[in-house]
Amino acid sequence: MFTQRAAAAVFLALTVLLNGCCSTCCPPQQCALLEVESAVCTIHPTSGNTVSGVITFRDVEGGVQVNATITGLSPNQKHGFHIHEFAFTGSADAMCTGGHYDPEKTAWHALPEHADRPHHAGDMGNLVADAQGKAVYTAVIPNITVAGRNAVLGRAVIVHAKSDDGGQPVGNAGGRIGVGNIGIAAPDGHH
């Protein structure tokens, strides 16, 4: 049986491979991970929560196209939504994922509407839940790729309990109510 701990080990190994192989030991044209252009993340609830959903990531001109459908949110509320530094390895509160992904070391948080300012690459803003607690999200996030420069592959997505208000250092978005690891998506048409 493939356990959550085994899944976390695979994601950690992928992150090491991505950050090691593709940047130091082999020419970029020989690294298969650089050919990965799409990824997927399945969100699971943290302890005591009900959040779930699926997020897709695809390299496009200007960044990465992110599409998400998330359920189990507080009805008619906003929820902060970020890419975090590390893959999820099983902690009940998802704190093992570290802080917002910030490969450029900006140490500054911003909402997507302020993308012209320095900000964490993982800042994706807010999910907006409807009356049933469902949110649908679509955006192009700049300054990241799926598996190239500032890669998101092998990292985690966190859904927060409260709205990201754009404040420093991480938007005052509260607890981590949903989490998932970003992995390689199957090619289109693959079943």
N, C-alpha and C positions, 0 to 999 in steps of 0.2 A: 504494500500500500504506500502510495506517495504521500508522505506527511507534510504538514506545513513547514516543519523544520528542514526536511529534505528540499522543499521548494525554495526556501530561503537560501540554502547552501548553493543551489544551482544559480540563483540570481547573484549571489556574492561572487561566485566563480566567474560568471559572465561579466560582472563589473570589473573585476581584476583583469580579465582577458581584454576587455574593451579598452581600459585605461592603460594597460601594459603593452599588449601586442600591437595595437593600432597606433601607438604613439612612439614606441621606442625600438622594438626588435625587428619589425618587418616594414618594408616599404608600403605606403598606403595602398598602392594598387594591388598588393598581394593580401590584404586583410579582408576576409570575407564579410566581417561585420560592417565594413563601410558600405557594403551593397544593400544593407537592410534599410528600407525606406519607410516601413510602417511597423507600428507596435500597438499593443493592446494592454489594457489594465482592467482587471476585474476587482471592483471595490467590495470589500466585506466589512461588516460592522465590527467595531471594537467592543469590548466587554460592556454589556448593558444597553447597546444601541441597536438600531434596525436598518441602518443605511446599507444599500447595495446598488450595484450598477455596473456599467461597462463604459470605458473610455477608449477611444481610438486616437492614434497619433500618426500623422503622415507628413513626410517632408514635402513642402511646397515652396514656391518662391516667396521669400520674405520670412521664412521660419518654419514652424510646424503647425499644421491644421489639427486642432483638437476638437473632437466631437464627443459629448458625454450625455448619457441618460442615467440619472441617479434617482432612486426612490428611497423612502423611509426617512425623509427630511422633515423638519418642523414645517407644517403648512404655512404658506404665505410668508416665509422668512427667507433671508439671504444666509448663505453659508460659505465661509472662506474655503478656497480650493487651491491647493498648491502642490508643486512637485518638490519633494524633499530629498535631502542628500543621499540617503542610504536605502537599500532594500529593507523591507519589513522582515524581521526575524522572529516574530512571535510574541512580543511583549503585549500585555493586555491593553495598555494605553497607547500603543504605537509610538512611544517616545524613542524607540530604537532607530527610528528613521532620521533622527537628527533634525537640523533646521531646514529652512528653505534652501533649495539648490541655488548656489551662488558661485559658479565657477570663475567668474570675473573678479570675485572678491570686492564687490561694490559696497557690501555691508549696508545696503540701503533698500528699503522696501517701497514698492509703489503699486498702485492699481493699474490695470492695462490701459486705461485712458491717459495715463501719464508715462507711457512707454518711451517718450522722448527723453526722460530723465534716467540717470543710472538706477538700476534696480536689480533685484535677484532674478536670475533667469527663470526660476520656478514660480514666479508670481503670476497666477492666472485669474485673480480677482474673486468673483462670487458666483455661486450657483444661486438661481432664484427659484424657489419652490412654489408650486401652485397650491391650490386648496387641498389637494390630495397628497402633498409632500413630494411631488415629482418635479425634477428640474431637467431641462434640456439645454445644453450649452454648446455653442460653436464659436470658435475664435482661432485666429492665427497668432501664435505666440512667437515673437521675434527673438533672435539671439540664441536659439537652440536648434538642434537637429535630433533626429531619431538616434543615429549611431555615429555621427561625425563629430565636428567641433561642438563642444558643450552638449554632449549626448545625454539624452534622458533614459535610454535603455538601461535596465538594471537598477533604476531608482524607484522610489515609491511616490504615490499620490496620496495625499491626506485630504479628507473632507472634515472641516471644522464645525463646531457646534454653533458658532455665532458668525455674524457678518464680518468680513474683512473691511475695516474702515480706512485703510491706507496709512494708519499710524505706524510709528517706529517702535520696535525694530521689525515686527512681523505682522502688523495689522490688527492686533487685539481680537483675533478670531476665536479664542477659547479652545476648549478641549478637542481632542482628535476622535471623531465619532465614526469615521470610515477610513479604510486603508487598503491599498493594493499595490502590487509590484508591476512595473512596466516590463513586458516581455515581447519577444519577436512575434509578430502577427503572421498567421498563415497567409500564403500568397492568395490573391483574388482567385476565386473559383476552386480553391482547395477544400475538400470536405474531410 
